Amino acid sequence: MLVLKRKEGQSLIIGDKIIVKVIEIEGRSVKIGIEAPKDISIVREELLEKIKQKVAESRLDESMVSQLKNQPGQKKDEGS
């Protein structure tokens, strides 16, 4: 991991298409701006982790329903 110090108003460039600029520093919080092509996805890490967790929970729920449907002695739905 590359670690850099930047002051308010300073930028760094990733490749030749992504610019990260320090917009504001307030206490322990830093506001940044990111300029990138529209085909580059930019997502906050904590949101990505929540999404991954929800997808995993959804898959688990689907798996549990499927297992319950396939248990011996269980009646199948009329529509199945």
N, CA, C and O atoms as a DFTB+ gen file, in Angstrom:
320 C
 N C O
     1  1       0.849      -1.178       0.000
     2  2       0.000       0.000       0.000
     3  2       0.893       1.238       0.000
     4  3       1.831       1.342       0.791
     5  1       0.597       2.147      -0.871
     6  2       1.289       3.429      -0.922
     7  2       0.586       4.397       0.020
     8  3      -0.628       4.576      -0.076
     9  1       1.321       5.018       0.920
    10  2       0.755       5.975       1.867
    11  2       1.354       7.343       1.568
    12  3       2.575       7.501       1.533
    13  1       0.488       8.328       1.353
    14  2       0.927       9.682       1.026
    15  2       0.294      10.682       1.971
    16  3      -0.815      10.463       2.458
    17  1       0.984      11.770       2.233
    18  2       0.397      12.890       2.960
    19  2       0.007      13.942       1.937
    20  3       0.783      14.259       1.036
    21  1      -1.178      14.474       2.075
    22  2      -1.660      15.531       1.193
    23  2      -2.263      16.621       2.050
    24  3      -2.792      16.349       3.128
    25  1      -2.188      17.836       1.587
    26  2      -2.813      18.968       2.263
    27  2      -4.098      19.313       1.525
    28  3      -4.313      18.896       0.387
    29  1      -4.939      20.076       2.190
    30  2      -6.190      20.526       1.577
    31  2      -5.902      21.198       0.240
    32  3      -5.024      22.055       0.147
    33  1      -6.635      20.812      -0.783
    34  2      -6.459      21.371      -2.117
    35  2      -5.481      20.596      -2.987
    36  3      -5.435      20.804      -4.200
    37  1      -4.700      19.706      -2.387
    38  2      -3.736      18.925      -3.166
    39  2      -4.404      17.669      -3.738
    40  3      -5.419      17.194      -3.228
    41  1      -3.807      17.151      -4.804
    42  2      -4.361      15.991      -5.505
    43  2      -3.305      14.927      -5.708
    44  3      -2.111      15.157      -5.518
    45  1      -3.777      13.762      -6.097
    46  2      -2.891      12.729      -6.603
    47  2      -3.571      12.104      -7.805
    48  3      -4.798      12.109      -7.912
    49  1      -2.774      11.571      -8.699
    50  2      -3.292      11.013      -9.946
    51  2      -2.977       9.525      -9.983
    52  3      -1.845       9.111      -9.732
    53  1      -3.992       8.727     -10.301
    54  2      -3.834       7.282     -10.436
    55  2      -3.939       6.963     -11.922
    56  3      -4.962       7.232     -12.552
    57  1      -2.880       6.391     -12.476
    58  2      -2.847       6.179     -13.925
    59  2      -2.886       7.531     -14.605
    60  3      -2.256       8.485     -14.149
    61  1      -3.621       7.608     -15.685
    62  2      -3.762       8.910     -16.348
    63  2      -5.215       9.353     -16.418
    64  3      -5.538      10.320     -17.106
    65  1      -6.102       8.641     -15.701
    66  2      -7.528       8.953     -15.808
    67  2      -8.233       9.192     -14.480
    68  3      -9.395       9.599     -14.474
    69  1      -7.568       8.952     -13.359
    70  2      -8.227       9.098     -12.057
    71  2      -7.486      10.136     -11.224
    72  3      -6.273      10.051     -11.035
    73  1      -8.239      11.118     -10.731
    74  2      -7.677      12.170      -9.886
    75  2      -8.404      12.142      -8.548
    76  3      -9.633      12.157      -8.495
    77  1      -7.624      12.100      -7.467
    78  2      -8.169      12.138      -6.115
    79  2      -7.686      13.437      -5.483
    80  3      -6.483      13.685      -5.397
    81  1      -8.633      14.266      -5.042
    82  2      -8.282      15.583      -4.513
    83  2      -8.804      15.722      -3.082
    84  3      -9.940      15.351      -2.787
    85  1      -7.962      16.259      -2.201
    86  2      -8.376      16.550      -0.835
    87  2      -9.163      17.861      -0.884
    88  3      -8.602      18.919      -1.173
    89  1     -10.448      17.784      -0.604
    90  2     -11.318      18.955      -0.684
    91  2     -11.303      19.740       0.623
    92  3     -11.205      20.968       0.629
    93  1     -11.402      18.997       1.744
    94  2     -11.515      19.672       3.035
    95  2     -11.017      18.740       4.132
    96  3     -11.228      17.528       4.074
    97  1     -10.359      19.312       5.127
    98  2      -9.952      18.572       6.310
    99  2     -10.608      19.254       7.501
   100  3     -10.412      20.445       7.742
   101  1     -11.394      18.471       8.244
   102  2     -12.111      19.025       9.390
   103  2     -11.963      18.051      10.556
   104  3     -12.603      17.000      10.580
   105  1     -11.115      18.406      11.522
   106  2     -10.857      17.501      12.641
   107  2     -10.213      16.220      12.144
   108  3      -9.164      16.253      11.500
   109  1     -10.849      15.079      12.445
   110  2     -10.319      13.780      12.019
   111  2     -10.966      13.292      10.727
   112  3     -10.771      12.143      10.330
   113  1     -11.730      14.154      10.074
   114  2     -12.437      13.776       8.848
   115  2     -11.834      14.485       7.632
   116  3     -11.510      15.671       7.678
   117  1     -11.696      13.731       6.556
   118  2     -11.155      14.274       5.318
   119  2     -12.191      14.094       4.210
   120  3     -12.666      12.985       3.965
   121  1     -12.531      15.188       3.549
   122  2     -13.455      15.116       2.417
   123  2     -12.617      15.060       1.144
   124  3     -11.774      15.926       0.906
   125  1     -12.855      14.037       0.332
   126  2     -12.101      13.897      -0.909
   127  2     -13.045      13.950      -2.097
   128  3     -14.231      13.634      -1.991
   129  1     -12.495      14.354      -3.215
   130  2     -13.207      14.332      -4.487
   131  2     -12.477      13.394      -5.427
   132  3     -11.247      13.345      -5.431
   133  1     -13.228      12.650      -6.223
   134  2     -12.628      11.692      -7.141
   135  2     -13.160      11.951      -8.545
   136  3     -14.370      11.942      -8.772
   137  1     -12.251      12.180      -9.480
   138  2     -12.607      12.301     -10.890
   139  2     -12.141      11.032     -11.580
   140  3     -10.956      10.700     -11.556
   141  1     -13.094      10.314     -12.202
   142  2     -12.755       9.064     -12.872
   143  2     -13.719       8.843     -14.027
   144  3     -14.825       9.383     -14.019
   145  1     -13.318       8.057     -15.017
   146  2     -14.234       7.735     -16.112
   147  2     -15.495       7.064     -15.573
   148  3     -15.457       6.406     -14.533
   149  1     -16.600       7.228     -16.273
   150  2     -17.884       6.682     -15.829
   151  2     -17.878       5.160     -15.729
   152  3     -18.674       4.590     -14.982
   153  1     -16.998       4.497     -16.464
   154  2     -16.972       3.031     -16.419
   155  2     -16.189       2.496     -15.214
   156  3     -16.098       1.282     -15.031
   157  1     -15.629       3.380     -14.401
   158  2     -14.925       2.983     -13.187
   159  2     -15.901       3.078     -12.018
   160  3     -16.460       4.143     -11.753
   161  1     -16.101       1.961     -11.319
   162  2     -16.998       1.924     -10.170
   163  2     -16.263       2.444      -8.940
   164  3     -15.145       2.020      -8.648
   165  1     -16.902       3.371      -8.219
   166  2     -16.331       3.902      -6.983
   167  2     -17.365       3.680      -5.889
   168  3     -18.463       4.233      -5.942
   169  1     -17.009       2.863      -4.891
   170  2     -17.925       2.503      -3.818
   171  2     -17.174       2.582      -2.498
   172  3     -16.028       2.145      -2.398
   173  1     -17.830       3.144      -1.481
   174  2     -17.217       3.158      -0.148
   175  2     -17.100       1.725       0.349
   176  3     -18.022       0.925       0.191
   177  1     -15.969       1.410       0.946
   178  2     -15.692       0.035       1.374
   179  2     -16.762      -0.507       2.314
   180  3     -17.182      -1.655       2.169
   181  1     -17.217       0.308       3.285
   182  2     -18.203      -0.186       4.242
   183  2     -19.529      -0.529       3.566
   184  3     -20.223      -1.447       4.003
   185  1     -19.888       0.193       2.508
   186  2     -21.115      -0.129       1.772
   187  2     -20.949      -1.417       0.978
   188  3     -21.872      -2.228       0.903
   189  1     -19.783      -1.602       0.391
   190  2     -19.514      -2.823      -0.361
   191  2     -19.588      -4.038       0.557
   192  3     -20.115      -5.080       0.167
   193  1     -19.064      -3.910       1.770
   194  2     -19.121      -5.014       2.733
   195  2     -20.563      -5.334       3.112
   196  3     -20.925      -6.504       3.234
   197  1     -21.397      -4.296       3.299
   198  2     -22.815      -4.521       3.613
   199  2     -23.524      -5.234       2.467
   200  3     -24.330      -6.137       2.690
   201  1     -23.219      -4.823       1.250
   202  2     -23.824      -5.455       0.076
   203  2     -23.428      -6.926       0.007
   204  3     -24.272      -7.790      -0.226
   205  1     -22.145      -7.207       0.211
   206  2     -21.665      -8.593       0.187
   207  2     -22.363      -9.423       1.264
   208  3     -22.729     -10.575       1.031
   209  1     -22.542      -8.828       2.443
   210  2     -23.201      -9.532       3.541
   211  2     -24.651      -9.838       3.188
   212  3     -25.125     -10.946       3.438
   213  1     -25.362      -8.872       2.608
   214  2     -26.766      -9.081       2.225
   215  2     -26.880     -10.162       1.159
   216  3     -27.791     -10.988       1.209
   217  1     -25.968     -10.165       0.200
   218  2     -25.987     -11.188      -0.851
   219  2     -25.753     -12.563      -0.235
   220  3     -26.432     -13.527      -0.587
   221  1     -24.796     -12.653       0.682
   222  2     -24.504     -13.934       1.340
   223  2     -25.712     -14.404       2.148
   224  3     -26.046     -15.588       2.126
   225  1     -26.369     -13.486       2.862
   226  2     -27.558     -13.842       3.637
   227  2     -28.680     -14.310       2.717
   228  3     -29.392     -15.265       3.029
   229  1     -28.831     -13.638       1.590
   230  2     -29.866     -14.002       0.620
   231  2     -29.613     -15.403       0.076
   232  3     -30.541     -16.201      -0.059
   233  1     -28.363     -15.696      -0.234
   234  2     -28.019     -17.028      -0.740
   235  2     -28.279     -18.087       0.320
   236  3     -28.750     -19.183       0.014
   237  1     -27.969     -17.752       1.569
   238  2     -28.206     -18.686       2.659
   239  2     -29.702     -18.952       2.794
   240  3     -30.115     -20.102       2.941
   241  1     -30.523     -17.890       2.746
   242  2     -31.971     -18.048       2.829
   243  2     -32.487     -18.923       1.692
   244  3     -33.307     -19.810       1.924
   245  1     -32.021     -18.688       0.470
   246  2     -32.444     -19.485      -0.683
   247  2     -32.041     -20.939      -0.502
   248  3     -32.801     -21.849      -0.832
   249  1     -30.839     -21.154       0.026
   250  2     -30.339     -22.506       0.251
   251  2     -31.193     -23.217       1.291
   252  3     -31.526     -24.390       1.121
   253  1     -31.550     -22.520       2.363
   254  2     -32.372     -23.117       3.414
   255  2     -33.749     -23.486       2.892
   256  3     -34.263     -24.558       3.210
   257  1     -34.351     -22.615       2.100
   258  2     -35.665     -22.893       1.525
   259  2     -35.581     -24.108       0.610
   260  3     -36.451     -24.979       0.640
   261  1     -34.543     -24.161      -0.193
   262  2     -34.354     -25.278      -1.105
   263  2     -34.185     -26.584      -0.335
   264  3     -34.756     -27.606      -0.715
   265  1     -33.409     -26.555       0.739
   266  2     -33.204     -27.753       1.545
   267  2     -34.502     -28.212       2.191
   268  3     -34.790     -29.408       2.240
   269  1     -35.282     -27.265       2.685
   270  2     -36.555     -27.614       3.313
   271  2     -37.513     -28.234       2.301
   272  3     -38.223     -29.186       2.623
   273  1     -37.537     -27.706       1.090
   274  2     -38.422     -28.232       0.055
   275  2     -38.036     -29.658      -0.335
   276  3     -38.896     -30.452      -0.715
   277  1     -36.746     -29.985      -0.242
   278  2     -36.258     -31.283      -0.699
   279  2     -36.185     -32.331       0.411
   280  3     -35.699     -33.437       0.177
   281  1     -36.659     -32.003       1.615
   282  2     -36.627     -32.987       2.695
   283  2     -37.661     -34.072       2.443
   284  3     -38.762     -33.776       1.977
   285  1     -37.327     -35.326       2.744
   286  2     -38.292     -36.419       2.581
   287  2     -39.507     -36.194       3.467
   288  3     -39.385     -35.716       4.595
   289  1     -40.668     -36.540       2.956
   290  2     -41.905     -36.410       3.719
   291  2     -42.544     -35.043       3.628
   292  3     -43.638     -34.845       4.157
   293  1     -41.894     -34.089       2.973
   294  2     -42.457     -32.754       2.812
   295  2     -43.379     -32.737       1.608
   296  3     -43.034     -33.264       0.551
   297  1     -44.545     -32.138       1.761
   298  2     -45.467     -32.000       0.636
   299  2     -44.968     -30.911      -0.288
   300  3     -44.506     -29.859       0.155
   301  1     -45.066     -31.174      -1.563
   302  2     -44.663     -30.157      -2.537
   303  2     -45.827     -29.221      -2.789
   304  3     -46.989     -29.608      -2.665
   305  1     -45.504     -27.978      -3.147
   306  2     -46.537     -27.000      -3.478
   307  2     -47.290     -27.466      -4.690
   308  3     -46.742     -28.160      -5.546
   309  1     -48.546     -27.088      -4.766
   310  2     -49.391     -27.432      -5.911
   311  2     -48.809     -26.893      -7.208
   312  3     -48.939     -27.524      -8.257
   313  1     -48.166     -25.725      -7.144
   314  2     -47.644     -25.089      -8.345
   315  2     -46.320     -25.647      -8.783
   316  3     -45.846     -25.283      -9.860
   317  1     -45.687     -26.519      -8.006
   318  2     -44.366     -27.059      -8.350
   319  2     -44.466     -28.262      -9.232
   320  3     -43.445     -28.835      -9.612
